[in-house]
């Protein structure tokens, strides 16, 4: 307790000095605004509260004595009508009483801290045990999470393999279906060429006999709903190029409309006319021109992506 008393005395002296300086600094700003009687009442009240606190009376007796002496002098100055000095001393006495209370509170707090040492050690030990337990729980949770992640990865890998196998099976089925339409593979994907007598000269309306091939194409598309198509129209070089371009576009759209009438969703179809561009035979003779008057149907990949136009 001697060590505690020494610390309290040092703290008391420091606080008293600090309050004195603070009182001197602040007094100039408030002396004219607060009546002397108000300062005296506040000082008396603060001193009474400090004296009523056992901890303050025990650990800050010197500060209480100084506050009482300062208040006595303040009352004397007030009786002598020295208002300026009385106001200053009353303010200072109030602060000294409050400082005494702070000293008592600090001493009580210090004693509580010292008496709580064993309890603190017990709490720290409990906390360390709880922390170790929590770390063990976290390690177990991490192990379980890693195990669950590995199992999820295995499931996803299995699903990906199954999807790849299914995609391969669908691609093989599409190749088999396209064989009946004499499809060919190209750098852009599978292509079905609709040639022969599809349209009347200069017209975009399909001949009735051409509908059989379109019907077969529609059946293939219905069996492979994940696929989309780009229908490209071509003409021979007879006639103006602008007219041939427009005619090739109308013929591509004519095939598209026929597919829609056969039950194919229009959102799965794109059209593009190329006119007399990209001939596959010479336009110098009738046989070659007939080959150039054609419609090609380009199939998308498994994800419905169509290769860029020519």
Buried (B, 14 or more C-beta within 10 A) or exposed (E): EEEEEEBBBEBBEEBBEEBBEBBEEEBEEEBEEEEBEEBBEBBBEBBEBBBEBEBBBEBBBBBBEBBBEBBEBBBEBBEEEBBEBBBBBBBBBBBBBBBBBBBBBBBBEBBEEEEEEEEEEEEEEEEEEEEEEEEEEEEEEEEEEEEEEEEEEEEEEEEEEEEEEEBEEBBEEBEEBBEEBEBEEEEBBBBBBBBEEBBEEEEBBBEEEBBEBBEBBBBBBEEBEEBBBBBBBBBBBBBEEEBBBBBBBBBBBBBBBBBBEBEBEEEBBBBBBBBBBEBEBEBEEEEBBBBBBBBBBBBBBBEEEBBEEE
